[in-house]
Amino acid sequence: MSDRTDVSRRGVLKGIGAAVATAGLSGVGAAASSDDSPWHVAETPTGNTLHDVEPTVGGAYAVGGGGVVIEQGAEGWTKTLDGGPTGNGNSLYGAATTDEGRTLWMVGSSGAIGEYDVETGNLNDHSAPMDVTNNFNDVAVTGPAGDANVYVAGDSGKIYYSFENGETGTWDYVTPGSGAALPAIDFHGHRAGHVVDTNGKVFATDDGATWEAIGIGDANVNFYGVDSDAADDVTVVGGGGMVFRYDGAQWTPTDLGDKSLRAVAYDDGDGYTVGGGGAVFDATGGRWDREQTPSGGNLKDVAAGDEMMEFDGEGIVVGDAVAVGAGGLVLEQ
């Protein structure tokens, strides 16, 4: 999940609806369906698994299986694209926006990379950089539309990056670790961020090109999600319900139970992490509580808190969070 810079941050996911007060359950109790749940299931135009959700100036967008892209508007969720940037139906696993939220970047299977202008509807295909057709799992983007730094993480253990908006001939790559798959990448500055691999490692960069391992020793779980807010402010989630927080000197683990956690949005003690079986945990002041949800579907991503921003003072504060997952599932708060 990518972090944007140089914008003021407020909750602005357009069309979500008024925020509902949370009714979290302390600890890791069962997440049963309830009329008291702060979440509701939204109707969507796809049954494909949705892997990532991002706020933009045009509302929230989610990407998923078969290259589907759906958009949240005044009349609910509608389908924006089918087939991905190439039109070949390659599944999309990651998405991110430029600083002002005008351009949505998306990545996926068989080297799929797309750049979609949410204002004009223009789609640019940047697939197979350097003729690479590996599966890409996540993308981080920093800078303005048309002049962005793009970082793509995938199954090969390599990060493909371009400091010139993904133009042909501007890509390079680096292998941060041993070659283990990289499921998630996130940036807190134009060339500063973090990536996790499936070998229990977290890597940091401050130049966008060279990476240093910063942990996590003896984690003993697979990592799936990362939120990078500063060099000394990183959150990682993974298997076994584990959350790890980094303060620049050490990692502090928190065990939330047995649900595999797939994504996290966390800022200054507040946020969400989501995962298997419809699991949603809400953080307030650094304390994690299990929330009731109306679905047991596996959740893949969440946008909340610092992920939902006011772009150029035009945003409307209408909601707290949105989570996406299996079978076209969208939960809104």
Secondary structure, DSSP 8 states (H G I E B T S, - for coil): -----SS------TTS-S------EEBT------TT-S-EE---S--S-EEEEEEETTEEEEEEGGG-EEEEETTEEEEEESSTTTSS---EEEEEE-TTS-EEEEEEGGG-EEEEETTT--EEE--SGGG----EEEEEEESSTTS-EEEEEETTS-EEEESSTT-TT-EEEE--SSS----EEEESSSS-EEEE-TTS-EEEESSSS--EEEE-TT--S-EEEEEEEETTEEEEEEGGGEEEEE-SS-EEEEE--SS-EEEEEEETTEEEEEEGGG-EEEEETTEEEE---S--S-EEEEEEGGGS--STT------SEEEEEGGG-EEE-
